[in-house]
Amino acid sequence: MKKLSEHISTSAMTGMGPVVLPGNGTVGSGDVPAGSGDAEEEYKKKKKKRMKHLKTLESFISEGESIITEAKEAKKLHGLDAFAADEKAEGKAAEIYLATFDGTSFKAQSTDKSWDDGVPVTKNFTRGGYKSYSPKGEHYIIEGSTFWYFKIDRTWYAVKQASYGTPPFEY
């Protein structure tokens, strides 16, 4: 077998020759002719079009924070809205409010048993009797016709309204 050597250098590679456009039965050269106009201006136009669909880091972070806040609020309300709806369906009063607890002690019944939708198993309120509680901070409450209900973490509390002239929290 005979080995052939090729003597091609990079200086010998000049492309395909001049650009020839097809027409009048002739075939074009295959090169793409350079566009006319300002290439930088074209680039800026395309970039502006792409940027319309992109968000800034600040707006992306802000949007993420608002989604997290909404999720936290939904978690706080988990069970409250369903419990209020159940109470209303039975013809009872049930409105949801945001209350502020200042650490004042009061007596309440509690249960950590709840249904899958977060609604407390109300028959379990009476099992533990009344105990003193003194929560702090903001918590959503349900104002019913005879009780105030609220939930802290996984525990539901029921405060009998007749035991207090005014609620032991602000709302």
Buried (B, 14 or more C-beta within 10 A) or exposed (E): EEEEEEEEEEEEEEEEEEEBEEEEEEEEBEEEEEEEEEEEEEEEEEEEEEEEEEEEEEEEEEEEEEEEEEEEEEEBBBBBBBBBEBBEEEEEEBEBBEBEBEEEEBBBBBBEBBEEEBBBEBEBBEEEEBEEBEBEEEBBBBBBEEBBBBBBEEBBBBBBBEEEEEBBBEB
